[in-house]
Amino acid sequence: MSDIPSIIGSILLVASLASMLFFAQRRKLDPREPPAVASAVPLVGHLVSFLYYGLEYFATTSRKNRLPAFTMDMLYAKVYIIASPELVSAVRRSRNTMSFGPLFSNVAENGGGINGRGMQLLRDKESGGQGVGQQTADSMHPALLGSGLDQMNGKMIVTLKTVMDELASEPDTVVDLYQWCCHAVTVASTDAVYGPLNPYRSESNRRAFWDVESNLSLLMMNTLPWLTARKAWKGREQLTQAFIQYYQADGHLDSSQLAYSRWKVQHEAGAALENIARLEALTGLGILSNTVPTCFWLLFDIFSRPDLLHKIRDEILASALSVDSAGIHTLDLADIRDKCPTLVSTFQETLRTRSNSGQLRVVQKDTMLDDRLLVKAGSIVLIPAAIINKHHSVWGSDAETYDPQRFSKVDPLERRSKASGFLSFGTSPHICPGRHFASGEILALVAMLLVRFDIHPVRGTWVEPKGNTKAVSASLPPAAEKIEVRLSETPKFAGVQWGYRLTPGKGTLGLITG
């Protein structure tokens, strides 16, 4: 899922904590600040635990201490952990004193390798820059709604159909389900965004991206990265060259509104082509890092529950399938979104129960949260989704239970109150702009797969794989173990010709957002 603030914030936190380890000084707490939580190992315990356990460490510490907010001394700065939906609302109301800008700038510089005038263009005006980074981000919003969304959805459907037809041509195929999702989502997403000259059509470039994605922590330290983070550095440089060639060949002129608008804002501001390419090489984090694991976990959560699988399959066949006189079976993806409430609810429940993201903000001015807690300038506010998404005050006594129908039972009048307890798409004002495209792609892929194919684990039973909680760029942990499955066409539809359509203007979903 394209939760860019969460991704960038997580990466920056890793890099900053490690790179500033030896230059820190401890700070005394003001009595009005959230209480401090001590680490098992004095001074460096929180830092070492975070680097080892990843974002999950903050959720684990929250569960252990059961405080609405607390302070961790991470050596170089104070990190305030917000573990209460009420305080999440207070953070949203304090948007004028907290910023995401410094996080973006650090990732562009350390992760993307942009420097000099390129960084001066990208930095916020408040930090002495020209604000082109924020302008580029703002340009994405209209491109991810309306006709821009319809265009990308149309291209995405064409690619997914090809992927499904190829799968059907190989009976009883055995695949690693996570790696299959990785391939399908990467190809479909990037083709929809970048058009016929999509750099990710190259298998080598796809490997380069995942080399970057899986080694970002080292790259972000920016300490002789060609030595200390060689795999990620080489991947980044390869992707940068691929995008330079893409722009030189005018690939952006036959791409999506999203890709074109990002290029246009930077080009008109005078950004060098190489720096535009460097920033675009990082954009895959927003396009792919969350969408791939979400797709995988949704498939796992459905296929490992036979009763749920049958219910969703019947729902799709009854509400979204039509057969014409030529026998062509067509799935209407707009109907899947509008008339298949169990599938859409299950999707959101997977996000709710499995999200491991951390929303971050840099405090720029001393701020009182909810008129009772002080957060000081120069500190970081972190909100772990794993805690907020399962908070009993929002979701009730069964908040820890996976309930596929949970979101279909939410009354429209309750949506506002539930939003403070659902951070899988971020939290205002940094809601994931690509949530409708990513969600539509995931629902389309899952619907196509479960209607056309039977999937059985090679081991005989569905065993949940361990998640890689150290993957700081992913809101849902990628699978850290293989899960081999056998796919075969369902006997009912073996040999059937399939078609897919999406009614224009029906690309958005009624999703709960923070």
Disulfide bonds with the S-S distance in Angstrom:
none
